[in-house]
Amino acid sequence: MPSALLTVDQVAARLHVSRWTVYNLIRSRELASLTIGRCRRVTESALDAYISLRTEQEAA
């Protein structure tokens, strides 16, 4: 089953950060996203991958 698509607000809520921070992560390509029409969406798997990567970096 494909990953669910999350809005920027949903991603911000899950990470406990601002929308601005999420957009900066997307701009810097640290967080993968896609555009549907004029809407920016992040897959749950992309968010999980970002969290896993950051966790590994912090542990190192």
N, CA and C atoms as a LAMMPS dump frame, in Angstrom:
ITEM: TIMESTEP
0
ITEM: NUMBER OF ATOMS
180
ITEM: BOX BOUNDS ff ff ff
-5.0000000000000000e+02 5.0000000000000000e+02
-5.0000000000000000e+02 5.0000000000000000e+02
-5.0000000000000000e+02 5.0000000000000000e+02
ITEM: ATOMS id mol type element x y z
1 1 1 N 0.836 -1.183 0
2 1 2 C 0 0 0
3 1 3 C 0.883 1.25 0
4 2 1 N 0.586 2.218 -0.87
5 2 2 C 1.411 3.42 -0.944
6 2 3 C 1.316 4.247 0.339
7 3 1 N 2.342 5.05 0.558
8 3 2 C 2.36 5.932 1.726
9 3 3 C 1.297 7.015 1.599
10 4 1 N 0.786 7.438 2.73
11 4 2 C -0.166 8.54 2.742
12 4 3 C 0.568 9.842 2.441
13 5 1 N -0.151 10.787 1.874
14 5 2 C 0.408 12.1 1.595
15 5 3 C 0.037 13.042 2.73
16 6 1 N 1.036 13.731 3.251
17 6 2 C 0.839 14.65 4.364
18 6 3 C 0.993 16.094 3.891
19 7 1 N 0.221 16.99 4.472
20 7 2 C 0.379 18.412 4.19
21 7 3 C 1.569 18.946 4.975
22 8 1 N 1.999 20.137 4.623
23 8 2 C 3.102 20.775 5.348
24 8 3 C 2.707 20.979 6.81
25 9 1 N 1.465 21.351 7.051
26 9 2 C 1.002 21.54 8.432
27 9 3 C 1.044 20.237 9.218
28 10 1 N 0.672 19.131 8.591
29 10 2 C 0.714 17.834 9.268
30 10 3 C 2.154 17.431 9.588
31 11 1 N 3.063 17.667 8.65
32 11 2 C 4.476 17.358 8.882
33 11 3 C 5.005 18.219 10.023
34 12 1 N 4.675 19.504 10.009
35 12 2 C 5.117 20.406 11.071
36 12 3 C 4.608 19.938 12.427
37 13 1 N 3.368 19.497 12.482
38 13 2 C 2.799 19.019 13.741
39 13 3 C 3.513 17.754 14.218
40 14 1 N 3.815 16.848 13.311
41 14 2 C 4.484 15.602 13.698
42 14 3 C 5.905 15.844 14.179
43 15 1 N 6.59 16.829 13.589
44 15 2 C 7.965 17.133 13.979
45 15 3 C 8.03 18.169 15.104
46 16 1 N 6.886 18.762 15.438
47 16 2 C 6.816 19.813 16.454
48 16 3 C 7.703 21 16.087
49 17 1 N 7.588 21.412 14.82
50 17 2 C 8.315 22.574 14.314
51 17 3 C 7.331 23.463 13.558
52 18 1 N 7.813 24.603 13.092
53 18 2 C 6.954 25.522 12.349
54 18 3 C 6.846 25.108 10.873
55 19 1 N 5.846 25.666 10.197
56 19 2 C 5.689 25.44 8.753
57 19 3 C 6.935 25.949 8.027
58 20 1 N 7.468 27.092 8.491
59 20 2 C 8.649 27.695 7.886
60 20 3 C 9.82 26.713 7.902
61 21 1 N 9.986 26.009 9.014
62 21 2 C 11.06 25.026 9.141
63 21 3 C 10.858 23.889 8.147
64 22 1 N 9.628 23.432 7.996
65 22 2 C 9.34 22.352 7.039
66 22 3 C 9.657 22.814 5.62
67 23 1 N 9.243 24.019 5.26
68 23 2 C 9.55 24.532 3.925
69 23 3 C 11.065 24.663 3.719
70 24 1 N 11.804 25.044 4.753
71 24 2 C 13.266 25.11 4.639
72 24 3 C 13.866 23.72 4.431
73 25 1 N 13.341 22.705 5.11
74 25 2 C 13.816 21.331 4.904
75 25 3 C 13.542 20.876 3.479
76 26 1 N 12.401 21.26 2.945
77 26 2 C 12.045 20.899 1.563
78 26 3 C 12.968 21.633 0.59
79 27 1 N 13.172 22.94 0.806
80 27 2 C 14.039 23.728 -0.079
81 27 3 C 15.472 23.208 -0.096
82 28 1 N 15.95 22.771 1.07
83 28 2 C 17.327 22.282 1.164
84 28 3 C 17.447 20.823 0.713
85 29 1 N 16.338 20.236 0.344
86 29 2 C 16.258 18.848 -0.137
87 29 3 C 16.595 17.818 0.934
88 30 1 N 16.482 18.218 2.19
89 30 2 C 16.644 17.261 3.277
90 30 3 C 15.392 16.416 3.438
91 31 1 N 14.257 16.984 3.046
92 31 2 C 12.965 16.313 3.139
93 31 3 C 12.345 16.277 1.752
94 32 1 N 12.146 15.067 1.23
95 32 2 C 11.574 14.914 -0.112
96 32 3 C 10.099 15.279 -0.103
97 33 1 N 9.661 15.92 -1.182
98 33 2 C 8.255 16.295 -1.299
99 33 3 C 7.847 16.278 -2.758
100 34 1 N 6.556 16.455 -2.977
101 34 2 C 6.054 16.536 -4.34
102 34 3 C 4.975 17.597 -4.394
103 35 1 N 4.747 18.094 -5.594
104 35 2 C 3.735 19.115 -5.795
105 35 3 C 2.583 18.523 -6.577
106 36 1 N 1.384 18.742 -6.071
107 36 2 C 0.173 18.338 -6.772
108 36 3 C -0.622 19.617 -6.985
109 37 1 N -0.678 20.066 -8.225
110 37 2 C -1.276 21.372 -8.494
111 37 3 C -0.427 22.438 -7.829
112 38 1 N -1.037 23.174 -6.898
113 38 2 C -0.293 24.197 -6.162
114 38 3 C 0.004 23.75 -4.739
115 39 1 N -0.286 22.501 -4.435
116 39 2 C -0.128 21.99 -3.067
117 39 3 C 1.155 21.181 -2.926
118 40 1 N 1.85 21.396 -1.843
119 40 2 C 3.069 20.646 -1.523
120 40 3 C 2.685 19.513 -0.588
121 41 1 N 3.15 18.3 -0.889
122 41 2 C 2.844 17.133 -0.069
123 41 3 C 4.118 16.349 0.215
124 42 1 N 4.129 15.68 1.367
125 42 2 C 5.254 14.849 1.79
126 42 3 C 4.683 13.463 2.085
127 43 1 N 5.317 12.43 1.55
128 43 2 C 4.843 11.08 1.853
129 43 3 C 5.288 10.682 3.259
130 44 1 N 4.517 9.802 3.868
131 44 2 C 4.891 9.309 5.19
132 44 3 C 6.249 8.619 5.145
133 45 1 N 6.524 7.902 4.053
134 45 2 C 7.811 7.21 3.951
135 45 3 C 8.969 8.209 3.858
136 46 1 N 8.776 9.354 3.187
137 46 2 C 9.823 10.384 3.115
138 46 3 C 10.054 10.989 4.493
139 47 1 N 8.983 11.198 5.244
140 47 2 C 9.122 11.736 6.596
141 47 3 C 9.83 10.732 7.499
142 48 1 N 9.474 9.462 7.386
143 48 2 C 10.144 8.416 8.169
144 48 3 C 11.626 8.33 7.825
145 49 1 N 11.941 8.448 6.527
146 49 2 C 13.339 8.398 6.093
147 49 3 C 14.116 9.583 6.655
148 50 1 N 13.511 10.758 6.658
149 50 2 C 14.172 11.944 7.215
150 50 3 C 14.446 11.753 8.707
151 51 1 N 13.451 11.262 9.424
152 51 2 C 13.61 11.048 10.864
153 51 3 C 14.697 10.005 11.129
154 52 1 N 14.71 8.929 10.372
155 52 2 C 15.729 7.891 10.538
156 52 3 C 17.128 8.433 10.269
157 53 1 N 17.262 9.202 9.204
158 53 2 C 18.557 9.786 8.86
159 53 3 C 19.043 10.715 9.968
160 54 1 N 18.17 11.587 10.451
161 54 2 C 18.556 12.515 11.523
162 54 3 C 18.911 11.765 12.809
163 55 1 N 18.193 10.684 13.097
164 55 2 C 18.475 9.888 14.28
165 55 3 C 19.862 9.253 14.167
166 56 1 N 20.189 8.724 13.002
167 56 2 C 21.509 8.124 12.779
168 56 3 C 22.605 9.174 12.889
169 57 1 N 22.364 10.367 12.326
170 57 2 C 23.363 11.435 12.38
171 57 3 C 23.603 11.887 13.812
172 58 1 N 22.555 11.975 14.589
173 58 2 C 22.681 12.418 15.975
174 58 3 C 23.399 11.361 16.828
175 59 1 N 23.214 10.088 16.482
176 59 2 C 23.818 8.997 17.249
177 59 3 C 25.314 8.877 16.944
178 60 1 N 25.723 9.324 15.773
179 60 2 C 27.121 9.179 15.366
180 60 3 C 28.046 10.134 16.069
